């Protein structure tokens, strides 16, 4: 049997095991990308699968070593906003607004009439 097509060669590697493993890996990559896109509408997530075929020819015979590697983007994380204080520490409250909710004296109607 003459092998002329890349798909034939890939199908023969490791007695078909390479093709099966590669197909499983592509399915996992696509499932991960789909999950990520469903969690973040409007964003595009990209992945990549790289196939490497190493060829060695000696005395009329070819030995093929194959491997693949897949990558997916890091899962997005949310940012946290904190505020810098004069002493070099961080605060969850804006330093100019911390006194906005502090207790203060309330003027009553009687106080206004006596003035």
C-alpha positions in Angstrom: 0.0 0.0 0.0 1.4 3.4 -1.0 0.8 6.2 1.4 0.5 9.5 -0.4 -1.8 11.6 1.8 -1.0 13.1 5.2 -4.3 11.8 6.6 -3.1 8.2 5.6 0.3 8.7 7.3 -1.3 10.2 10.5 -3.8 7.4 10.6 -1.0 4.8 10.5 1.2 6.3 13.2 1.4 4.2 16.3 -1.0 1.7 14.8 -3.8 4.3 14.8 -3.3 5.3 18.5 -1.8 8.7 17.6 -4.8 9.6 15.5 -7.2 8.5 18.3 -5.3 10.4 21.0 -5.1 13.5 18.8 -8.8 13.4 18.1 -9.6 13.1 21.8 -7.3 16.0 22.6 -9.0 18.2 19.9 -12.4 17.4 21.3 -11.2 18.3 24.9 -9.7 21.6 23.6 -13.0 22.5 21.8 -15.1 21.6 24.9 -12.9 23.8 27.0 -13.2 26.7 24.6 -17.0 26.3 24.4 -17.3 26.2 28.2 -15.2 29.4 28.5 -17.3 31.2 25.8 -20.5 30.2 27.5 -19.3 31.8 30.8 -18.2 35.0 29.1 -20.7 36.1 26.4 -19.3 38.3 23.7 -15.7 37.1 24.1 -13.7 35.0 21.7 -11.5 32.3 23.1 -8.9 30.7 20.9 -7.0 27.4 21.3 -4.2 25.7 19.3 -3.1 22.2 18.6 0.3 21.7 17.2 1.4 18.4 15.5 5.1 17.7 15.2 6.3 14.9 12.9 10.0 14.0 13.1 11.4 12.0 10.2 14.6 9.9 10.2 15.6 8.1 7.0 18.3 5.4 7.0 19.0 2.7 4.6 15.8 3.2 2.7 13.5 3.1 5.7 11.7 6.1 7.4 11.0 6.3 11.1 8.4 8.8 12.1 8.1 10.2 15.6 5.0 12.1 16.3 3.7 14.3 19.1 1.1 17.0 19.6 0.5 19.8 22.0 -2.7 21.8 22.7 -3.1 25.1 24.4 -6.1 27.0 25.6 -6.2 30.5 27.0 -6.0 31.1 30.7 -9.4 31.3 32.3 -10.3 35.0 32.8 -10.2 36.3 36.4 -11.9 39.3 37.7 -10.0 42.4 38.9 -10.3 43.8 42.4 -10.1 47.5 43.0 -8.5 48.7 46.3 -7.4 52.1 47.3 -4.0 53.3 48.4 -3.7 55.0 51.7 -1.0 57.5 52.7 0.7 55.0 55.0 1.2 52.6 52.1 -1.6 50.2 53.0 -4.6 49.2 51.0 -8.3 49.8 51.8 -11.6 48.7 50.4 -12.9 52.2 51.0 -12.0 55.3 49.1 -9.9 57.4 51.4 -11.8 60.6 50.5 -15.2 59.0 51.2 -14.5 57.2 54.5 -16.1 60.0 56.5 -19.2 60.1 54.3 -21.0 57.6 56.5 -19.5 58.5 59.9 -21.9 59.6 62.6 -22.5 63.4 62.8 -24.9 65.5 64.8 -28.3 66.0 63.3 -30.1 69.3 63.7 -33.6 69.0 64.9 -36.5 71.3 64.0 -36.4 72.7 67.6 -32.7 73.6 67.2 -33.5 75.5 64.0 -36.3 77.5 65.6 -34.2 78.6 68.5 -31.7 80.3 66.2 
